[in-house]
Amino acid sequence: MNGVRGFDPWSPAFVADPYPVYEELRRSGRVHWYETSRQWLVPGYDDVRELLRDRRLGRSYLHRFSHEEFGRSAPPPEEEPFHTLNAHGLLDLEPPDHTRIRRLVSRAFTPRMVERLAPTVARMADELVGRLVEEGGGDLLTAVAEPLPVAVIAEMLGVPEADRPLLRPWSADICGMFELNPDRETAARAVRAAEEFSAYLRELVALRRRQPGEDLVSALIAVHDGDGARLGEQEMVSTCALLLNAGHEATVNSTVNGWWTLFRHPAELARLRAEPELLPSAVEELLRFDTPLQMFERWVLEEVTIGDTVLPRGAEVALLFGSANRDPARFAEPDRLDLGRADNPHISFGVGIHYCLGAPLARVELAASFRALLLRAPGLRLVSEPQWRPGYVIRGLRELLVEV
């Protein structure tokens, strides 16, 4: 229970390479109290996977308890716009609302829609990589990794091209609140972004009510279940915001983190260039090897015992995805990058009812951008060693400078 030495999400050295600390955590116990964030850290694969499915834990507690009953303080009133937007999205909902909304959203955001988007994603990736090649290189983050998923989500939602530059800054500011112990300035930026993005999406929903199209917003307006239930306006706004935030933050980081991993493993990169048919398993292995979402938090709704440690109701649990994906109890030679790894049940997209709804789309985007770079920039190489952004929960690089 006392194996937290070295775990420091605010340390640049830890953020750059948390894996040795994770190894020590796994060796020294199944659960560890971390006083700084007042959370229980869970580092092992089996425990993380089991707790993701355990209904005694939840992303929220407000479906069962008030803040006071749960021993927590209500968020400051000035943060209400952020919490309203967040609380009506699938990520922070629990049954029965989660079940109803996920069922409705799944009827609009279908595998067929993703399949239909695949050629568009491939074309967008090819165009972005083509520009990078024409310029002889640049920042892979801003040239390819960021614009591709933003353009795809914007295309899905029917956001006009002129408005698309607004989306990434809104998403980045909102996602700042998912880091550990965000400060007042981070909260203020998130509130402002939530207000502006919500207002924009309300206008977009109103427009699509008057003029339906082939986009996801029109589909969300039209969808209903057998009982005639439909999504409320706030639910639609929160769903669209979540699709942008969750739908591209992880994809951006998976792309640049993945290429940084490949540059540090030249033999595996050469293997992938020689065997492009490895791309599907390579994408999965890169997601496992350097997980874009390092931590996923849950509240203990009913007492849970892990090993000989009792976690009381009201406790918060931090499930360490990055550690679970390197657990030798589940993965053979977990610290070795193997782009052909066949047995790879990583949990980078989650498990259980909160399994990422956008996982199929993320896989299409990642495969498209990696394929385009492998084909059009076969000599792609690193210019300088990158630096990590300060965030730990959603972990990514500041930039990745490359030349072709």
C-alpha positions in Angstrom: 0.0 0.0 0.0 3.0 2.3 0.3 4.5 1.9 -3.2 3.8 5.4 -4.5 7.4 6.6 -4.5 8.2 8.3 -7.9 4.6 8.7 -8.9 4.5 12.4 -9.7 2.1 13.5 -12.5 3.4 17.1 -12.3 7.0 16.0 -12.9 8.3 16.4 -16.6 10.6 13.4 -16.1 7.7 11.2 -14.9 5.4 12.3 -17.7 8.1 11.6 -20.2 8.5 8.0 -18.9 6.1 6.8 -16.3 6.7 3.1 -17.0 9.5 2.3 -14.5 7.4 3.8 -11.7 4.4 1.7 -12.9 6.6 -1.4 -12.7 7.4 -0.6 -9.1 3.7 0.0 -8.3 2.7 -3.3 -9.7 5.5 -5.1 -7.8 4.7 -3.5 -4.5 0.9 -4.0 -4.3 -2.5 -4.1 -6.0 -3.6 -0.7 -4.7 -1.8 2.4 -3.4 -3.1 5.5 -1.6 -1.9 8.7 -3.3 -2.3 11.5 -0.8 -1.7 14.4 -3.3 -4.8 13.7 -5.4 -6.5 11.7 -2.6 -7.1 8.7 -4.9 -6.4 5.0 -4.8 -4.1 4.0 -7.6 -4.7 0.6 -9.3 -1.8 -0.5 -11.6 -2.5 -4.1 -12.5 -4.2 -5.3 -15.7 -6.7 -7.8 -14.1 -7.8 -5.3 -11.4 -8.2 -2.4 -13.8 -10.2 -4.5 -16.2 -12.4 -6.0 -13.5 -13.1 -2.6 -11.9 -14.1 -1.1 -15.2 -16.9 -3.7 -15.3 -17.8 -3.4 -11.6 -21.1 -1.6 -11.1 -20.1 -0.8 -7.6 -18.0 1.9 -9.2 -19.2 4.7 -11.4 -18.0 7.7 -13.4 -20.5 9.7 -11.5 -22.3 9.3 -8.1 -25.0 11.9 -8.7 -27.4 9.3 -10.1 -27.5 7.8 -6.5 -26.3 10.4 -4.0 -26.2 14.1 -3.5 -22.8 15.7 -3.0 -23.5 15.9 0.7 -24.5 12.3 1.0 -21.4 11.3 -0.8 -19.1 13.4 1.4 -18.1 15.7 -1.4 -18.4 19.4 -2.0 -20.5 20.7 -4.9 -18.3 22.3 -7.7 -18.1 26.1 -7.6 -21.2 27.8 -9.2 -19.0 29.6 -11.7 -18.0 26.2 -13.2 -21.6 25.3 -13.9 -21.4 25.6 -17.8 -18.5 23.1 -17.9 -20.3 20.6 -15.6 -23.6 20.9 -17.4 -21.9 20.1 -20.7 -19.9 17.2 -19.2 -22.6 15.7 -17.0 -25.0 15.1 -20.0 -22.4 13.3 -22.1 -21.9 9.5 -22.2 -18.5 9.6 -20.5 -19.9 10.8 -17.2 -23.3 9.2 -17.2 -24.4 6.0 -15.5 -27.5 3.8 -16.1 -30.3 4.3 -16.7 -29.5 7.5 -18.5 -26.3 6.1 -20.0 -28.1 3.1 -21.3 -30.8 5.2 -23.0 -28.5 7.7 -24.5 -25.9 5.2 -25.7 -28.6 3.2 -27.4 -29.9 6.2 -29.2 -26.5 7.6 -30.2 -25.5 4.1 -31.4 -28.5 4.1 -33.8 -27.1 7.3 -35.4 -23.4 6.8 -35.1 -23.3 3.4 -36.7 -20.6 1.1 -38.1 -22.1 1.8 -41.6 -21.5 5.5 -41.0 -17.8 4.9 -40.1 -17.5 2.5 -43.1 -18.9 5.2 -45.4 -16.5 7.8 -44.0 -13.4 5.6 -44.6 -12.7 6.8 -48.2 -13.1 10.4 -47.0 -10.7 9.8 -44.1 -8.1 8.2 -46.5 -8.4 11.1 -48.9 -8.0 13.7 -46.1 -5.0 11.9 -44.7 -3.4 11.7 -48.2 -3.9 15.4 -48.8 -2.4 16.4 -45.4 0.6 14.1 -45.9 1.0 15.3 -49.4 1.4 18.9 -48.2 3.9 17.8 -45.5 6.0 16.1 -48.2 5.8 19.1 -50.5 7.2 21.3 -47.7 10.0 18.8 -47.0 8.7 18.1 -43.5 7.5 20.1 -40.5 5.6 19.5 -37.3 3.7 16.2 -37.6 1.4 17.2 -34.8 0.1 20.4 -36.5 0.5 19.2 -40.1 -1.3 15.8 -39.9 -2.1 14.5 -36.4 -4.4 17.4 -35.3 -6.1 18.5 -38.5 -7.2 14.9 -39.6 -9.5 13.9 -36.7 -10.8 17.5 -36.3 -11.7 17.5 -40.0 -13.3 14.1 -39.8 -15.5 15.0 -36.7 -16.4 18.3 -38.3 -17.4 16.5 -41.5 -19.5 14.1 -39.5 -21.2 16.9 -37.5 -21.7 19.1 -40.6 -19.5 21.9 -39.2 -18.8 24.4 -42.1 -15.1 24.5 -43.1 -14.8 28.2 -42.1 -15.7 27.3 -38.5 -13.4 24.3 -38.1 -10.4 26.2 -36.6 -12.6 27.0 -33.6 -12.9 23.3 -32.6 -9.4 22.3 -31.5 -8.9 25.2 -29.1 -12.4 24.6 -27.5 -11.6 20.9 -27.1 -8.1 21.5 -25.6 -9.5 24.0 -23.1 -12.3 21.7 -22.0 -10.0 18.7 -21.7 -7.8 20.6 -19.4 -10.3 19.9 -16.6 -9.7 16.2 -16.9 -6.1 16.6 -15.5 -5.4 16.0 -11.8 -6.2 19.0 -9.5 -6.8 21.6 -12.3 -6.1 25.2 -11.2 -8.5 28.2 -11.4 -7.1 29.4 -14.7 -7.6 26.0 -16.3 -11.2 25.9 -14.9 -11.9 29.4 -16.3 -10.7 28.5 -19.8 -12.8 25.3 -19.7 -15.9 27.2 -18.6 -15.4 29.8 -21.4 -14.9 27.0 -24.0 -17.9 25.1 -22.7 -20.1 28.2 -23.0 -18.9 29.1 -26.5 -19.0 25.5 -27.8 -22.4 24.9 -26.4 -23.8 28.0 -27.9 -22.3 27.1 -31.3 -23.8 23.5 -31.1 -27.2 24.8 -30.2 -27.2 27.0 -33.3 -26.1 24.0 -35.4 -28.8 21.8 -33.9 -31.5 24.5 -34.6 -30.2 24.8 -38.2 -30.4 21.1 -38.8 -33.9 20.9 -37.4 -34.9 23.4 -40.1 -32.6 21.9 -42.8 -31.8 18.3 -42.1 -28.7 16.9 -43.9 -26.7 13.7 -44.2 -24.7 14.6 -41.1 -24.6 13.1 -37.6 -26.4 16.0 -36.0 -29.4 15.5 -38.3 -29.3 11.8 -37.5 -29.2 12.5 -33.7 -32.3 14.8 -34.1 -34.2 12.1 -36.0 -33.3 9.0 -34.0 -35.7 7.5 -31.5 -36.3 4.1 -29.9 -39.2 1.8 -29.8 -40.8 3.8 -27.0 -40.5 7.0 -28.9 -37.7 8.3 -26.6 -35.5 10.9 -28.2 -32.4 12.8 -27.2 -33.0 16.1 -25.4 -31.3 19.2 -26.7 -28.7 19.3 -23.9 -28.0 15.6 -24.5 -27.4 16.3 -28.2 -25.1 19.2 -27.4 -23.1 17.2 -24.9 -22.9 14.2 -27.2 -21.5 16.3 -30.1 -19.0 17.9 -27.7 -17.9 14.5 -26.4 -17.4 13.2 -30.0 -15.1 16.1 -30.7 -13.2 16.0 -27.4 -12.8 12.3 -26.9 -13.0 11.7 -30.6 -9.8 13.5 -31.5 -7.7 14.2 -28.4 -6.7 10.6 -28.1 -6.3 10.1 -31.9 -3.9 13.2 -32.0 -1.8 11.8 -29.2 -1.9 8.2 -30.5 -0.5 9.5 -33.9 2.4 11.5 -32.6 3.2 9.2 -29.6 3.1 6.3 -32.1 5.6 7.9 -34.5 7.9 8.9 -31.6 7.8 5.3 -30.5 8.6 4.1 -34.0 11.5 6.5 -34.3 12.9 5.1 -31.1 12.5 1.5 -32.4 14.1 1.7 -35.9 14.1 -2.1 -36.4 10.3 -2.2 -35.9 9.8 0.8 -38.1 11.9 -0.8 -40.9 9.8 -4.0 -40.4 6.5 -2.0 -40.8 7.8 -0.3 -44.0 8.8 -3.7 -45.4 5.5 -5.4 -44.3 2.7 -2.8 -44.6 0.2 -5.6 -44.1 1.2 -5.4 -40.4 -0.5 -2.0 -40.1 -3.7 -3.2 -38.2 -1.7 -5.0 -35.5 0.9 -2.2 -35.5 -1.9 0.4 -34.6 -3.1 -1.9 -31.7 0.5 -2.4 -30.4 1.3 1.4 -30.5 -2.0 2.0 -28.6 -0.8 -0.5 -26.0 2.8 0.4 -25.8 2.3 4.1 -25.1 -1.3 4.7 -24.0 -2.7 8.1 -24.9 -5.1 8.1 -21.9 -3.0 7.1 -18.9 -5.6 7.2 -16.2 -9.4 6.7 -15.9 -11.1 7.7 -12.7 -14.1 6.1 -11.0 -16.0 6.7 -7.8 -16.7 3.9 -5.2 -20.5 3.7 -4.9 -20.4 0.6 -2.7 -17.5 -0.7 -0.6 -15.0 -2.7 -2.7 -12.1 -4.9 -1.5 -8.9 -5.2 -3.5 -6.6 -7.8 -2.0 -6.5 -6.9 1.7 -7.5 -3.2 1.1 -11.1 -2.0 1.7 -12.1 1.0 -0.4 -15.0 2.7 1.3 -18.0 4.3 -0.4 -17.0 7.9 -1.4 -13.4 7.0 -2.3 -12.0 7.8 -5.8 -10.1 5.2 -7.8 -7.5 6.0 -10.4 -7.2 3.1 -12.9 -3.8 3.3 -14.5 -4.4 2.3 -18.1 -0.7 2.9 -19.0 0.5 0.5 -16.3 -2.2 -2.1 -17.1 -1.1 -2.2 -20.7 2.5 -3.0 -19.6 1.6 -5.7 -17.1 3.7 -8.8 -17.5 1.0 -10.9 -15.9 -1.0 -10.3 -19.1 1.4 -9.4 -21.9 4.5 -11.3 -22.8 7.6 -9.1 -22.7 5.4 -6.0 -22.3 8.2 -3.5 -22.6 9.2 -4.8 -26.0 7.5 -3.2 -29.0 6.2 -6.0 -31.3 4.2 -4.6 -34.2 3.0 -8.1 -35.1 1.8 -8.9 -31.5 -1.2 -11.2 -32.0 -2.4 -11.6 -28.4 -3.1 -7.9 -27.5 -6.2 -7.2 -25.5 -5.1 -3.7 -24.5 -7.6 -1.5 -22.6 -6.7 1.8 -24.3 -10.3 2.2 -25.4 -11.7 1.1 -22.0 -13.9 -1.9 -21.1 -17.5 -2.3 -20.1 -20.3 0.2 -20.6 -17.9 3.1 -21.1 -16.0 1.4 -23.9 -15.2 4.1 -26.4 -18.0 4.5 -28.8 -15.6 6.1 -31.3 -13.0 3.2 -31.3 -13.8 2.0 -34.8 -13.5 5.6 -36.2 -10.2 6.1 -34.3 -8.8 2.9 -35.8 -9.8 4.1 -39.3 -8.1 7.5 -38.7 -4.9 6.0 -37.3 -4.6 3.4 -40.1 -5.2 6.1 -42.7 -2.6 8.6 -41.4 0.0 5.9 -40.8 -0.6 4.3 -44.2 -0.3 7.7 -46.0 2.9 8.5 -44.2 4.5 5.1 -44.8 3.6 5.3 -48.5 4.3 9.0 -49.3 7.1 9.6 -46.9 9.1 6.4 -46.8 12.2 8.2 -45.6 10.4 10.1 -42.8 12.9 10.9 -40.0 13.1 12.8 -36.8 14.6 16.3 -36.7 14.9 16.7 -32.9 13.9 14.9 -29.7 10.4 16.2 -28.7 9.2 17.4 -25.3 6.1 16.3 -23.6 3.2 18.6 -22.7 2.6 19.1 -19.0 -0.6 17.0 -18.9 -0.4 13.5 -17.6 -3.9 12.0 -17.8 -4.2 12.9 -21.5 -0.6 12.5 -22.4 1.0 13.9 -25.6 3.9 15.7 -27.2 4.2 19.5 -27.7 5.4 18.8 -31.3 7.1 16.2 -33.4 9.5 17.8 -36.0 10.2 15.6 -39.0 11.7 15.8 -42.4 11.1 13.6 -45.5 
